[in-house]
Amino acid sequence: MIRAFAAYQAEYARLDSLGNSEPARVRIPAGARPAVVARIRKNYALDRARYFIPLATRTNLALVQTARMWAQTVKHLDSLPQPEARAAAAAIRDELIKLSPRLMRHSGAESSYQEQAQQELTASLRSGSTDFSAEPLADAVWVKVDREIPPWLPETQPSPRRCPTGPTATGSVDRRIRRMRVTFAWNNLAIAELRDSQPPPDRPSPHSVDPGRFLSSARSPPWRPTPR
């Protein structure tokens, strides 16, 4: 672990210096603000140096959801066989029961959750040995866009009004776009696909994993059929 993080720090420093000395490598957009330039340059180094981060790195995860979804999350954790998951469920329940006692009373382990967790674990282990490969594969991308609407609710809003202020991440869009379902997957995902920040030299930083980067819905891509 120590050697891995030492290599991470050294490679980050090398890449950060390279990004400063050879700006063309970073591909900074013309007219970018200084704060944006600094972030892009930092990410250039982080996105490449993180391949040295060990798999056992401690991770932080933040969830914002309703009390009902929290109860479901705690029930799921409590139904897992790992003692660490059940301990987490108990710790979360002790805090949330102060705010939503009625829902949290129904957050204990449940047989259907336990059975589903076991099936998912079995399927994951089988996929790891049969479907996945450590070999360099040709990239394959799978995208499914569902635009269908009920025949009795025709779309009447004109397209130019769907993004009146431009296609920004926080802008509002019309109801048809809000109802659109986009499912995507790709077959190649590096282990280092973690979002990270530069840690202090004496300790690693928290990291978070984005599972949606691999598969965004229950539908399966053509190279990974859903077992029945």
C-alpha positions in Angstrom: 0.0 0.0 0.0 2.7 2.4 1.0 4.7 1.7 -2.2 1.6 2.1 -4.3 0.7 5.5 -2.9 4.3 6.6 -3.2 4.2 5.7 -6.9 0.9 7.6 -7.1 2.3 10.7 -5.6 5.4 10.6 -7.8 3.5 10.0 -11.0 1.0 12.8 -10.1 3.9 15.2 -9.5 5.5 14.2 -12.8 2.3 14.6 -14.8 1.4 17.8 -13.2 4.8 19.2 -14.1 4.4 17.9 -17.6 1.0 19.6 -18.0 2.5 22.9 -16.9 5.5 22.7 -19.2 3.6 21.3 -22.2 0.1 22.9 -22.1 -0.8 21.4 -25.5 -1.0 18.0 -23.8 -3.8 19.2 -21.5 -6.0 20.5 -24.4 -7.3 23.5 -22.5 -10.2 25.2 -24.4 -9.6 28.7 -25.8 -10.8 31.5 -23.5 -11.1 29.2 -20.4 -11.1 31.0 -17.1 -8.1 30.6 -14.8 -10.1 28.4 -12.4 -11.1 26.1 -15.2 -7.6 25.9 -16.5 -6.3 24.9 -13.1 -9.0 22.2 -12.7 -8.4 20.8 -16.2 -4.6 20.7 -15.6 -5.1 19.0 -12.2 -7.5 16.4 -13.6 -5.0 15.7 -16.4 -2.5 14.4 -13.8 -5.1 12.8 -11.5 -6.9 10.8 -14.2 -3.6 9.2 -15.2 -1.9 8.8 -11.8 -4.8 7.1 -10.2 -3.9 3.8 -11.9 -1.5 3.4 -9.0 -4.3 3.6 -6.4 -4.6 0.2 -4.6 -7.9 -1.6 -4.8 -8.1 -1.7 -0.9 -8.2 2.2 -0.7 -10.7 3.4 1.8 -13.7 5.0 0.1 -16.3 7.6 1.1 -19.8 7.5 -0.3 -22.4 10.3 0.0 -26.2 9.6 -0.5 -29.0 12.1 -0.6 -32.4 10.4 -0.6 -35.8 10.3 1.0 -36.5 8.6 4.3 -38.3 5.8 2.5 -35.3 5.1 0.3 -33.0 5.3 3.3 -35.2 2.6 5.0 -34.8 0.5 1.8 -31.1 1.0 1.7 -30.7 0.0 5.4 -32.8 -3.1 4.8 -30.6 -4.0 1.8 -27.4 -3.6 3.9 -28.9 -5.5 6.8 -29.8 -8.4 4.4 -26.2 -8.8 3.1 -24.1 -11.7 4.6 -21.1 -9.5 5.3 -20.8 -8.4 9.0 -19.4 -5.0 7.9 -22.6 -4.4 5.9 -24.9 -5.3 8.8 -22.8 -3.1 11.2 -23.2 -0.2 8.8 -27.0 -0.8 8.6 -27.2 -0.7 12.4 -25.1 2.5 12.6 -27.2 4.2 10.0 -30.5 3.0 11.5 -29.5 4.4 15.0 -29.2 7.9 13.4 -32.1 7.9 11.1 -34.6 6.5 13.6 -34.3 9.9 15.4 -35.8 11.5 12.3 -38.1 8.9 10.8 -38.9 6.3 13.5 -41.9 4.8 11.7 -40.1 4.0 8.5 -36.9 2.8 10.1 -38.8 0.2 12.2 -39.3 -1.6 8.9 -35.6 -1.5 7.8 -34.5 -4.8 9.2 -33.2 -7.8 7.1 -35.8 -9.4 5.0 -35.8 -12.8 3.3 -36.4 -11.6 -0.3 -33.5 -9.1 0.0 -31.3 -11.9 1.4 -32.1 -14.2 -1.5 -31.6 -11.5 -4.1 -28.3 -10.5 -2.6 -27.1 -14.2 -2.7 -28.2 -14.5 -6.3 -26.5 -11.3 -7.3 -23.3 -12.4 -5.6 -23.4 -15.8 -7.4 -24.1 -14.1 -10.8 -21.2 -11.6 -10.2 -18.8 -14.4 -9.4 -19.9 -16.3 -12.5 -19.5 -13.2 -14.7 -16.1 -12.5 -13.3 -14.9 -15.9 -14.4 -16.7 -16.2 -17.7 -17.8 -12.8 -19.1 -14.9 -10.5 -18.1 -11.3 -10.4 -19.3 -8.1 -8.7 -18.4 -7.0 -8.8 -22.0 -7.0 -5.6 -24.1 -10.3 -5.8 -26.0 -11.7 -3.7 -28.8 -14.0 -1.1 -27.4 -17.8 -1.8 -27.7 -20.4 0.7 -26.7 -24.1 0.0 -26.3 -26.7 2.8 -26.1 -30.5 2.4 -26.0 -32.7 5.6 -26.1 -36.4 5.1 -25.3 -38.4 8.1 -26.6 -41.8 6.5 -26.7 -44.8 8.4 -25.2 -48.5 7.4 -24.8 -50.6 7.9 -27.9 -53.1 10.0 -25.9 -50.4 12.4 -24.7 -48.9 13.9 -27.9 -45.9 16.1 -27.7 -46.9 19.7 -28.4 -43.9 21.7 -27.1 -41.7 22.9 -30.0 -38.1 21.8 -29.9 -36.5 25.2 -29.6 -38.2 25.7 -26.3 -36.9 22.5 -24.7 -33.6 24.2 -23.7 -34.5 27.9 -23.7 -31.2 28.9 -22.0 -29.0 26.4 -23.7 -28.1 22.8 -23.0 -26.5 23.3 -19.6 -26.2 20.7 -16.8 -28.6 22.6 -14.5 -31.0 24.0 -17.1 -34.7 23.0 -17.3 -36.0 20.8 -20.1 -39.5 19.8 -21.3 -41.4 16.8 -20.1 -40.6 14.6 -23.0 -36.8 14.9 -22.3 -37.5 14.4 -18.6 -39.3 11.1 -19.5 -36.7 9.9 -21.9 -34.7 6.9 -20.8 -31.1 6.5 -21.9 -29.5 3.2 -21.2 -25.8 2.7 -21.9 -22.9 0.4 -21.3 -19.4 -0.3 -22.5 -17.3 -3.4 -22.3 -14.0 -1.8 -21.2 -13.7 -0.2 -17.8 -10.3 0.3 -16.2 -10.0 -0.5 -12.5 -8.6 3.1 -12.0 -12.0 4.6 -13.1 -12.3 6.3 -9.7 -12.9 10.0 -9.0 -10.2 11.2 -6.7 -8.5 14.3 -5.3 -4.9 14.9 -4.6 -4.2 13.5 -1.1 -1.6 14.8 1.3 1.7 13.1 1.1 1.2 11.2 4.4 -2.2 9.7 3.8 -4.6 8.7 0.9 -7.7 10.7 0.1 -11.2 9.3 0.0 -12.5 8.1 -3.3 -15.8 7.4 -4.8 -16.9 4.9 -7.5 -19.5 5.8 -10.2 -21.2 2.5 -11.0 -23.3 4.2 -13.7 -20.1 4.6 -15.8 -20.4 0.8 -16.5 -24.1 -0.1 -16.8 -26.9 2.4 -16.2 -30.0 0.2 -16.0 -31.4 -3.3 -15.7 -31.3 -3.8 -19.4 -28.3 -5.8 -20.6 -25.9 -5.0 -23.5 -25.7 -7.6 -26.2 -22.4 -9.0 -25.0 -23.7 -9.6 -21.5 -27.1 -11.4 -21.5 -29.1 -11.3 -18.3 -29.2 -14.8 -16.8 -32.6 -16.2 -16.3 
